[in-house]
Amino acid sequence: MNAAGYSKGAEVVREYSLAAYQHTTEGWLTSLKKVWSQLQAVPGLLDELVDPKTSFSQRQSRLDALLSQDVPSDVRNYLYVMLRDDHINMLGDVVAEMTRLSAKGPDVEVARVTTAVQLTGEERREFQKHIQARYGDQVDIDFTVDAKILGGAVVHFGDRVIDGSLSARLEALHSKLRSIR
């Protein structure tokens, strides 16, 4: 056993595993982050790449002009699939999700909390405490702001939606009043 508590065999296994991880996940993530950064740096480029009036081959050529030669072919093909399916504008979200998976593993669950206004750090901690008490400590939480909900919060967790927004309450009241007439 070494100081870290690994036997020589386990040390070798860990080294190989880390090398594979770095080559695959970290390599992909680094490449995709770089491409996303480049896409954002050119004003209007994302709009061009999802323009339905432009053929796929034209959009692919435009993307190719942006990609450096060091982008691996498997990453390049992945980007082509996103481009073909008109999802290239979601690359930033893919990078964020890959970063989360890389940090916390594939079993991490995500709760998406939407509020009408930006929450303070304390309010975020309170939400986190309540969500983790209900769903477990392995829940990661994304906070977003959408003024259209007027107030309250909407929580998306897997296929469940807890809509405590003011707009949902007003709509329910409106429906109830309409049914009374």
PyMOL CGO cylinders between C-alpha atoms (Angstrom):
from pymol import cmd
from pymol.cgo import CYLINDER

trace = [
    CYLINDER, 0.00, 0.00, 0.00, 1.13, 3.53, -0.74, 0.3, 1, 1, 1, 1, 1, 1,
    CYLINDER, 1.13, 3.53, -0.74, 0.39, 6.67, 1.29, 0.3, 1, 1, 1, 1, 1, 1,
    CYLINDER, 0.39, 6.67, 1.29, -2.90, 7.22, -0.58, 0.3, 1, 1, 1, 1, 1, 1,
    CYLINDER, -2.90, 7.22, -0.58, -4.12, 3.75, 0.44, 0.3, 1, 1, 1, 1, 1, 1,
    CYLINDER, -4.12, 3.75, 0.44, -3.78, 2.11, -3.01, 0.3, 1, 1, 1, 1, 1, 1,
    CYLINDER, -3.78, 2.11, -3.01, -2.04, -1.18, -3.64, 0.3, 1, 1, 1, 1, 1, 1,
    CYLINDER, -2.04, -1.18, -3.64, 0.42, -1.22, -6.54, 0.3, 1, 1, 1, 1, 1, 1,
    CYLINDER, 0.42, -1.22, -6.54, -2.18, -2.95, -8.76, 0.3, 1, 1, 1, 1, 1, 1,
    CYLINDER, -2.18, -2.95, -8.76, -4.91, -0.49, -7.80, 0.3, 1, 1, 1, 1, 1, 1,
    CYLINDER, -4.91, -0.49, -7.80, -2.48, 2.39, -8.45, 0.3, 1, 1, 1, 1, 1, 1,
    CYLINDER, -2.48, 2.39, -8.45, -1.87, 1.15, -11.99, 0.3, 1, 1, 1, 1, 1, 1,
    CYLINDER, -1.87, 1.15, -11.99, -5.62, 0.67, -12.58, 0.3, 1, 1, 1, 1, 1, 1,
    CYLINDER, -5.62, 0.67, -12.58, -6.24, 4.23, -11.35, 0.3, 1, 1, 1, 1, 1, 1,
    CYLINDER, -6.24, 4.23, -11.35, -3.51, 5.63, -13.63, 0.3, 1, 1, 1, 1, 1, 1,
    CYLINDER, -3.51, 5.63, -13.63, -5.00, 3.89, -16.67, 0.3, 1, 1, 1, 1, 1, 1,
    CYLINDER, -5.00, 3.89, -16.67, -8.51, 5.00, -15.70, 0.3, 1, 1, 1, 1, 1, 1,
    CYLINDER, -8.51, 5.00, -15.70, -7.43, 8.60, -15.23, 0.3, 1, 1, 1, 1, 1, 1,
    CYLINDER, -7.43, 8.60, -15.23, -5.63, 8.56, -18.58, 0.3, 1, 1, 1, 1, 1, 1,
    CYLINDER, -5.63, 8.56, -18.58, -8.74, 7.23, -20.35, 0.3, 1, 1, 1, 1, 1, 1,
    CYLINDER, -8.74, 7.23, -20.35, -10.95, 9.72, -18.54, 0.3, 1, 1, 1, 1, 1, 1,
    CYLINDER, -10.95, 9.72, -18.54, -8.69, 12.63, -19.44, 0.3, 1, 1, 1, 1, 1, 1,
    CYLINDER, -8.69, 12.63, -19.44, -8.46, 11.52, -23.05, 0.3, 1, 1, 1, 1, 1, 1,
    CYLINDER, -8.46, 11.52, -23.05, -12.19, 11.05, -23.46, 0.3, 1, 1, 1, 1, 1, 1,
    CYLINDER, -12.19, 11.05, -23.46, -14.32, 13.18, -21.17, 0.3, 1, 1, 1, 1, 1, 1,
    CYLINDER, -14.32, 13.18, -21.17, -11.87, 15.97, -20.43, 0.3, 1, 1, 1, 1, 1, 1,
    CYLINDER, -11.87, 15.97, -20.43, -10.65, 15.99, -24.03, 0.3, 1, 1, 1, 1, 1, 1,
    CYLINDER, -10.65, 15.99, -24.03, -14.18, 16.29, -25.38, 0.3, 1, 1, 1, 1, 1, 1,
    CYLINDER, -14.18, 16.29, -25.38, -15.12, 18.88, -22.80, 0.3, 1, 1, 1, 1, 1, 1,
    CYLINDER, -15.12, 18.88, -22.80, -12.06, 20.99, -23.57, 0.3, 1, 1, 1, 1, 1, 1,
    CYLINDER, -12.06, 20.99, -23.57, -12.76, 20.81, -27.32, 0.3, 1, 1, 1, 1, 1, 1,
    CYLINDER, -12.76, 20.81, -27.32, -16.47, 21.60, -26.94, 0.3, 1, 1, 1, 1, 1, 1,
    CYLINDER, -16.47, 21.60, -26.94, -15.78, 24.53, -24.59, 0.3, 1, 1, 1, 1, 1, 1,
    CYLINDER, -15.78, 24.53, -24.59, -13.33, 25.97, -27.10, 0.3, 1, 1, 1, 1, 1, 1,
    CYLINDER, -13.33, 25.97, -27.10, -15.81, 25.61, -29.98, 0.3, 1, 1, 1, 1, 1, 1,
    CYLINDER, -15.81, 25.61, -29.98, -18.63, 27.15, -27.91, 0.3, 1, 1, 1, 1, 1, 1,
    CYLINDER, -18.63, 27.15, -27.91, -16.39, 30.07, -27.06, 0.3, 1, 1, 1, 1, 1, 1,
    CYLINDER, -16.39, 30.07, -27.06, -15.53, 30.55, -30.74, 0.3, 1, 1, 1, 1, 1, 1,
    CYLINDER, -15.53, 30.55, -30.74, -19.20, 30.35, -31.76, 0.3, 1, 1, 1, 1, 1, 1,
    CYLINDER, -19.20, 30.35, -31.76, -20.11, 33.04, -29.26, 0.3, 1, 1, 1, 1, 1, 1,
    CYLINDER, -20.11, 33.04, -29.26, -17.25, 35.29, -30.37, 0.3, 1, 1, 1, 1, 1, 1,
    CYLINDER, -17.25, 35.29, -30.37, -18.65, 35.73, -33.90, 0.3, 1, 1, 1, 1, 1, 1,
    CYLINDER, -18.65, 35.73, -33.90, -21.80, 37.88, -33.82, 0.3, 1, 1, 1, 1, 1, 1,
    CYLINDER, -21.80, 37.88, -33.82, -24.71, 36.28, -35.69, 0.3, 1, 1, 1, 1, 1, 1,
    CYLINDER, -24.71, 36.28, -35.69, -22.91, 33.00, -36.37, 0.3, 1, 1, 1, 1, 1, 1,
    CYLINDER, -22.91, 33.00, -36.37, -25.26, 30.85, -34.28, 0.3, 1, 1, 1, 1, 1, 1,
    CYLINDER, -25.26, 30.85, -34.28, -28.22, 32.37, -36.14, 0.3, 1, 1, 1, 1, 1, 1,
    CYLINDER, -28.22, 32.37, -36.14, -26.54, 31.47, -39.45, 0.3, 1, 1, 1, 1, 1, 1,
    CYLINDER, -26.54, 31.47, -39.45, -25.90, 27.91, -38.30, 0.3, 1, 1, 1, 1, 1, 1,
    CYLINDER, -25.90, 27.91, -38.30, -29.55, 27.27, -37.44, 0.3, 1, 1, 1, 1, 1, 1,
    CYLINDER, -29.55, 27.27, -37.44, -31.03, 29.17, -40.41, 0.3, 1, 1, 1, 1, 1, 1,
    CYLINDER, -31.03, 29.17, -40.41, -33.47, 26.74, -42.09, 0.3, 1, 1, 1, 1, 1, 1,
    CYLINDER, -33.47, 26.74, -42.09, -33.04, 28.54, -45.43, 0.3, 1, 1, 1, 1, 1, 1,
    CYLINDER, -33.04, 28.54, -45.43, -29.37, 27.57, -45.55, 0.3, 1, 1, 1, 1, 1, 1,
    CYLINDER, -29.37, 27.57, -45.55, -28.46, 24.05, -46.67, 0.3, 1, 1, 1, 1, 1, 1,
    CYLINDER, -28.46, 24.05, -46.67, -26.72, 21.69, -44.28, 0.3, 1, 1, 1, 1, 1, 1,
    CYLINDER, -26.72, 21.69, -44.28, -23.60, 21.61, -46.45, 0.3, 1, 1, 1, 1, 1, 1,
    CYLINDER, -23.60, 21.61, -46.45, -23.35, 25.41, -46.38, 0.3, 1, 1, 1, 1, 1, 1,
    CYLINDER, -23.35, 25.41, -46.38, -23.80, 25.47, -42.61, 0.3, 1, 1, 1, 1, 1, 1,
    CYLINDER, -23.80, 25.47, -42.61, -21.27, 22.65, -42.24, 0.3, 1, 1, 1, 1, 1, 1,
    CYLINDER, -21.27, 22.65, -42.24, -18.74, 24.60, -44.33, 0.3, 1, 1, 1, 1, 1, 1,
    CYLINDER, -18.74, 24.60, -44.33, -19.32, 27.66, -42.15, 0.3, 1, 1, 1, 1, 1, 1,
    CYLINDER, -19.32, 27.66, -42.15, -18.74, 25.57, -39.01, 0.3, 1, 1, 1, 1, 1, 1,
    CYLINDER, -18.74, 25.57, -39.01, -15.65, 23.92, -40.54, 0.3, 1, 1, 1, 1, 1, 1,
    CYLINDER, -15.65, 23.92, -40.54, -14.15, 27.36, -41.20, 0.3, 1, 1, 1, 1, 1, 1,
    CYLINDER, -14.15, 27.36, -41.20, -14.40, 28.03, -37.48, 0.3, 1, 1, 1, 1, 1, 1,
    CYLINDER, -14.40, 28.03, -37.48, -13.03, 24.70, -36.25, 0.3, 1, 1, 1, 1, 1, 1,
    CYLINDER, -13.03, 24.70, -36.25, -9.31, 24.41, -35.77, 0.3, 1, 1, 1, 1, 1, 1,
    CYLINDER, -9.31, 24.41, -35.77, -7.41, 21.41, -37.09, 0.3, 1, 1, 1, 1, 1, 1,
    CYLINDER, -7.41, 21.41, -37.09, -6.86, 20.09, -33.56, 0.3, 1, 1, 1, 1, 1, 1,
    CYLINDER, -6.86, 20.09, -33.56, -10.57, 19.32, -33.06, 0.3, 1, 1, 1, 1, 1, 1,
    CYLINDER, -10.57, 19.32, -33.06, -10.70, 15.50, -33.02, 0.3, 1, 1, 1, 1, 1, 1,
    CYLINDER, -10.70, 15.50, -33.02, -12.77, 13.84, -35.75, 0.3, 1, 1, 1, 1, 1, 1,
    CYLINDER, -12.77, 13.84, -35.75, -15.20, 12.26, -33.26, 0.3, 1, 1, 1, 1, 1, 1,
    CYLINDER, -15.20, 12.26, -33.26, -15.89, 15.67, -31.68, 0.3, 1, 1, 1, 1, 1, 1,
    CYLINDER, -15.89, 15.67, -31.68, -16.22, 17.20, -35.16, 0.3, 1, 1, 1, 1, 1, 1,
    CYLINDER, -16.22, 17.20, -35.16, -18.77, 14.51, -36.13, 0.3, 1, 1, 1, 1, 1, 1,
    CYLINDER, -18.77, 14.51, -36.13, -20.66, 15.11, -32.89, 0.3, 1, 1, 1, 1, 1, 1,
    CYLINDER, -20.66, 15.11, -32.89, -20.88, 18.81, -33.77, 0.3, 1, 1, 1, 1, 1, 1,
    CYLINDER, -20.88, 18.81, -33.77, -22.10, 17.90, -37.27, 0.3, 1, 1, 1, 1, 1, 1,
    CYLINDER, -22.10, 17.90, -37.27, -24.94, 15.87, -35.75, 0.3, 1, 1, 1, 1, 1, 1,
    CYLINDER, -24.94, 15.87, -35.75, -25.91, 18.81, -33.55, 0.3, 1, 1, 1, 1, 1, 1,
    CYLINDER, -25.91, 18.81, -33.55, -25.73, 21.06, -36.61, 0.3, 1, 1, 1, 1, 1, 1,
    CYLINDER, -25.73, 21.06, -36.61, -27.78, 18.67, -38.75, 0.3, 1, 1, 1, 1, 1, 1,
    CYLINDER, -27.78, 18.67, -38.75, -30.46, 18.40, -36.07, 0.3, 1, 1, 1, 1, 1, 1,
    CYLINDER, -30.46, 18.40, -36.07, -30.53, 22.21, -35.60, 0.3, 1, 1, 1, 1, 1, 1,
    CYLINDER, -30.53, 22.21, -35.60, -29.26, 21.88, -32.03, 0.3, 1, 1, 1, 1, 1, 1,
    CYLINDER, -29.26, 21.88, -32.03, -25.87, 23.57, -32.38, 0.3, 1, 1, 1, 1, 1, 1,
    CYLINDER, -25.87, 23.57, -32.38, -27.25, 26.57, -30.47, 0.3, 1, 1, 1, 1, 1, 1,
    CYLINDER, -27.25, 26.57, -30.47, -27.61, 24.25, -27.44, 0.3, 1, 1, 1, 1, 1, 1,
    CYLINDER, -27.61, 24.25, -27.44, -23.88, 23.54, -27.29, 0.3, 1, 1, 1, 1, 1, 1,
    CYLINDER, -23.88, 23.54, -27.29, -23.44, 25.83, -24.27, 0.3, 1, 1, 1, 1, 1, 1,
    CYLINDER, -23.44, 25.83, -24.27, -26.05, 23.83, -22.36, 0.3, 1, 1, 1, 1, 1, 1,
    CYLINDER, -26.05, 23.83, -22.36, -24.39, 20.57, -23.43, 0.3, 1, 1, 1, 1, 1, 1,
    CYLINDER, -24.39, 20.57, -23.43, -21.04, 21.87, -22.15, 0.3, 1, 1, 1, 1, 1, 1,
    CYLINDER, -21.04, 21.87, -22.15, -22.64, 22.87, -18.84, 0.3, 1, 1, 1, 1, 1, 1,
    CYLINDER, -22.64, 22.87, -18.84, -24.29, 19.45, -18.45, 0.3, 1, 1, 1, 1, 1, 1,
    CYLINDER, -24.29, 19.45, -18.45, -21.07, 17.61, -19.37, 0.3, 1, 1, 1, 1, 1, 1,
    CYLINDER, -21.07, 17.61, -19.37, -19.21, 19.71, -16.81, 0.3, 1, 1, 1, 1, 1, 1,
    CYLINDER, -19.21, 19.71, -16.81, -21.78, 18.72, -14.18, 0.3, 1, 1, 1, 1, 1, 1,
    CYLINDER, -21.78, 18.72, -14.18, -21.59, 15.04, -15.14, 0.3, 1, 1, 1, 1, 1, 1,
    CYLINDER, -21.59, 15.04, -15.14, -17.82, 15.16, -15.14, 0.3, 1, 1, 1, 1, 1, 1,
    CYLINDER, -17.82, 15.16, -15.14, -17.75, 16.66, -11.65, 0.3, 1, 1, 1, 1, 1, 1,
    CYLINDER, -17.75, 16.66, -11.65, -20.55, 14.65, -10.03, 0.3, 1, 1, 1, 1, 1, 1,
    CYLINDER, -20.55, 14.65, -10.03, -20.99, 11.51, -12.11, 0.3, 1, 1, 1, 1, 1, 1,
    CYLINDER, -20.99, 11.51, -12.11, -23.78, 10.28, -14.38, 0.3, 1, 1, 1, 1, 1, 1,
    CYLINDER, -23.78, 10.28, -14.38, -26.22, 9.62, -11.54, 0.3, 1, 1, 1, 1, 1, 1,
    CYLINDER, -26.22, 9.62, -11.54, -26.46, 13.25, -10.46, 0.3, 1, 1, 1, 1, 1, 1,
    CYLINDER, -26.46, 13.25, -10.46, -30.02, 14.51, -10.53, 0.3, 1, 1, 1, 1, 1, 1,
    CYLINDER, -30.02, 14.51, -10.53, -30.79, 18.12, -11.37, 0.3, 1, 1, 1, 1, 1, 1,
    CYLINDER, -30.79, 18.12, -11.37, -33.54, 20.34, -10.04, 0.3, 1, 1, 1, 1, 1, 1,
    CYLINDER, -33.54, 20.34, -10.04, -34.15, 23.45, -12.10, 0.3, 1, 1, 1, 1, 1, 1,
    CYLINDER, -34.15, 23.45, -12.10, -35.58, 26.30, -10.06, 0.3, 1, 1, 1, 1, 1, 1,
    CYLINDER, -35.58, 26.30, -10.06, -37.06, 29.27, -11.92, 0.3, 1, 1, 1, 1, 1, 1,
    CYLINDER, -37.06, 29.27, -11.92, -37.98, 32.44, -10.05, 0.3, 1, 1, 1, 1, 1, 1,
    CYLINDER, -37.98, 32.44, -10.05, -39.23, 35.84, -11.19, 0.3, 1, 1, 1, 1, 1, 1,
    CYLINDER, -39.23, 35.84, -11.19, -36.28, 37.66, -9.63, 0.3, 1, 1, 1, 1, 1, 1,
    CYLINDER, -36.28, 37.66, -9.63, -32.66, 36.78, -8.86, 0.3, 1, 1, 1, 1, 1, 1,
    CYLINDER, -32.66, 36.78, -8.86, -32.40, 35.02, -5.49, 0.3, 1, 1, 1, 1, 1, 1,
    CYLINDER, -32.40, 35.02, -5.49, -29.91, 36.02, -2.82, 0.3, 1, 1, 1, 1, 1, 1,
    CYLINDER, -29.91, 36.02, -2.82, -27.30, 33.52, -1.66, 0.3, 1, 1, 1, 1, 1, 1,
    CYLINDER, -27.30, 33.52, -1.66, -29.32, 32.85, 1.48, 0.3, 1, 1, 1, 1, 1, 1,
    CYLINDER, -29.32, 32.85, 1.48, -32.52, 32.23, -0.52, 0.3, 1, 1, 1, 1, 1, 1,
    CYLINDER, -32.52, 32.23, -0.52, -30.64, 29.83, -2.79, 0.3, 1, 1, 1, 1, 1, 1,
    CYLINDER, -30.64, 29.83, -2.79, -29.29, 27.94, 0.23, 0.3, 1, 1, 1, 1, 1, 1,
    CYLINDER, -29.29, 27.94, 0.23, -32.84, 27.67, 1.65, 0.3, 1, 1, 1, 1, 1, 1,
    CYLINDER, -32.84, 27.67, 1.65, -34.14, 26.25, -1.66, 0.3, 1, 1, 1, 1, 1, 1,
    CYLINDER, -34.14, 26.25, -1.66, -31.22, 23.83, -1.76, 0.3, 1, 1, 1, 1, 1, 1,
    CYLINDER, -31.22, 23.83, -1.76, -31.89, 22.72, 1.82, 0.3, 1, 1, 1, 1, 1, 1,
    CYLINDER, -31.89, 22.72, 1.82, -35.58, 22.04, 1.12, 0.3, 1, 1, 1, 1, 1, 1,
    CYLINDER, -35.58, 22.04, 1.12, -35.00, 20.28, -2.20, 0.3, 1, 1, 1, 1, 1, 1,
    CYLINDER, -35.00, 20.28, -2.20, -32.22, 18.10, -0.82, 0.3, 1, 1, 1, 1, 1, 1,
    CYLINDER, -32.22, 18.10, -0.82, -34.33, 17.25, 2.25, 0.3, 1, 1, 1, 1, 1, 1,
    CYLINDER, -34.33, 17.25, 2.25, -37.05, 16.02, -0.09, 0.3, 1, 1, 1, 1, 1, 1,
    CYLINDER, -37.05, 16.02, -0.09, -34.98, 14.40, -2.87, 0.3, 1, 1, 1, 1, 1, 1,
    CYLINDER, -34.98, 14.40, -2.87, -31.58, 13.63, -1.32, 0.3, 1, 1, 1, 1, 1, 1,
    CYLINDER, -31.58, 13.63, -1.32, -28.12, 15.16, -1.12, 0.3, 1, 1, 1, 1, 1, 1,
    CYLINDER, -28.12, 15.16, -1.12, -27.11, 14.12, -4.64, 0.3, 1, 1, 1, 1, 1, 1,
    CYLINDER, -27.11, 14.12, -4.64, -29.39, 16.73, -6.22, 0.3, 1, 1, 1, 1, 1, 1,
    CYLINDER, -29.39, 16.73, -6.22, -27.68, 19.53, -8.07, 0.3, 1, 1, 1, 1, 1, 1,
    CYLINDER, -27.68, 19.53, -8.07, -29.68, 22.74, -8.46, 0.3, 1, 1, 1, 1, 1, 1,
    CYLINDER, -29.68, 22.74, -8.46, -29.76, 25.19, -11.36, 0.3, 1, 1, 1, 1, 1, 1,
    CYLINDER, -29.76, 25.19, -11.36, -31.31, 28.58, -10.70, 0.3, 1, 1, 1, 1, 1, 1,
    CYLINDER, -31.31, 28.58, -10.70, -32.75, 30.70, -13.51, 0.3, 1, 1, 1, 1, 1, 1,
    CYLINDER, -32.75, 30.70, -13.51, -34.79, 33.87, -13.67, 0.3, 1, 1, 1, 1, 1, 1,
    CYLINDER, -34.79, 33.87, -13.67, -37.93, 34.35, -15.78, 0.3, 1, 1, 1, 1, 1, 1,
    CYLINDER, -37.93, 34.35, -15.78, -39.96, 37.48, -15.07, 0.3, 1, 1, 1, 1, 1, 1,
    CYLINDER, -39.96, 37.48, -15.07, -42.98, 35.95, -16.86, 0.3, 1, 1, 1, 1, 1, 1,
    CYLINDER, -42.98, 35.95, -16.86, -43.81, 33.82, -13.83, 0.3, 1, 1, 1, 1, 1, 1,
    CYLINDER, -43.81, 33.82, -13.83, -44.47, 37.09, -11.92, 0.3, 1, 1, 1, 1, 1, 1,
    CYLINDER, -44.47, 37.09, -11.92, -43.58, 35.65, -8.50, 0.3, 1, 1, 1, 1, 1, 1,
    CYLINDER, -43.58, 35.65, -8.50, -43.09, 32.41, -6.61, 0.3, 1, 1, 1, 1, 1, 1,
    CYLINDER, -43.09, 32.41, -6.61, -41.09, 29.59, -8.16, 0.3, 1, 1, 1, 1, 1, 1,
    CYLINDER, -41.09, 29.59, -8.16, -41.31, 26.72, -10.61, 0.3, 1, 1, 1, 1, 1, 1,
    CYLINDER, -41.31, 26.72, -10.61, -39.23, 23.63, -9.83, 0.3, 1, 1, 1, 1, 1, 1,
    CYLINDER, -39.23, 23.63, -9.83, -38.49, 21.02, -12.52, 0.3, 1, 1, 1, 1, 1, 1,
    CYLINDER, -38.49, 21.02, -12.52, -37.09, 17.77, -11.17, 0.3, 1, 1, 1, 1, 1, 1,
    CYLINDER, -37.09, 17.77, -11.17, -36.88, 14.98, -13.69, 0.3, 1, 1, 1, 1, 1, 1,
    CYLINDER, -36.88, 14.98, -13.69, -40.36, 14.63, -15.17, 0.3, 1, 1, 1, 1, 1, 1,
    CYLINDER, -40.36, 14.63, -15.17, -41.98, 16.34, -12.17, 0.3, 1, 1, 1, 1, 1, 1,
    CYLINDER, -41.98, 16.34, -12.17, -42.97, 20.01, -12.15, 0.3, 1, 1, 1, 1, 1, 1,
    CYLINDER, -42.97, 20.01, -12.15, -43.91, 21.87, -9.01, 0.3, 1, 1, 1, 1, 1, 1,
    CYLINDER, -43.91, 21.87, -9.01, -45.46, 25.11, -10.17, 0.3, 1, 1, 1, 1, 1, 1,
    CYLINDER, -45.46, 25.11, -10.17, -45.76, 27.55, -7.31, 0.3, 1, 1, 1, 1, 1, 1,
    CYLINDER, -45.76, 27.55, -7.31, -45.61, 30.59, -9.57, 0.3, 1, 1, 1, 1, 1, 1,
    CYLINDER, -45.61, 30.59, -9.57, -47.95, 33.52, -9.26, 0.3, 1, 1, 1, 1, 1, 1,
    CYLINDER, -47.95, 33.52, -9.26, -48.83, 33.24, -12.95, 0.3, 1, 1, 1, 1, 1, 1,
    CYLINDER, -48.83, 33.24, -12.95, -49.98, 29.60, -12.44, 0.3, 1, 1, 1, 1, 1, 1,
    CYLINDER, -49.98, 29.60, -12.44, -52.06, 30.61, -9.42, 0.3, 1, 1, 1, 1, 1, 1,
    CYLINDER, -52.06, 30.61, -9.42, -53.68, 33.46, -11.37, 0.3, 1, 1, 1, 1, 1, 1,
    CYLINDER, -53.68, 33.46, -11.37, -54.43, 31.12, -14.28, 0.3, 1, 1, 1, 1, 1, 1,
    CYLINDER, -54.43, 31.12, -14.28, -56.02, 28.60, -11.89, 0.3, 1, 1, 1, 1, 1, 1,
    CYLINDER, -56.02, 28.60, -11.89, -58.14, 31.35, -10.33, 0.3, 1, 1, 1, 1, 1, 1,
    CYLINDER, -58.14, 31.35, -10.33, -59.15, 32.59, -13.78, 0.3, 1, 1, 1, 1, 1, 1,
    CYLINDER, -59.15, 32.59, -13.78, -60.20, 29.06, -14.82, 0.3, 1, 1, 1, 1, 1, 1,
    CYLINDER, -60.20, 29.06, -14.82, -62.17, 28.62, -11.61, 0.3, 1, 1, 1, 1, 1, 1,
    CYLINDER, -62.17, 28.62, -11.61, -64.00, 31.93, -12.10, 0.3, 1, 1, 1, 1, 1, 1,
    CYLINDER, -64.00, 31.93, -12.10, -64.74, 31.04, -15.73, 0.3, 1, 1, 1, 1, 1, 1,
    CYLINDER, -64.74, 31.04, -15.73, -66.25, 27.71, -14.69, 0.3, 1, 1, 1, 1, 1, 1,
    CYLINDER, -66.25, 27.71, -14.69, -68.56, 29.45, -12.20, 0.3, 1, 1, 1, 1, 1, 1,
    CYLINDER, -68.56, 29.45, -12.20, -70.14, 31.66, -14.90, 0.3, 1, 1, 1, 1, 1, 1,
]
cmd.load_cgo(trace, "trace")
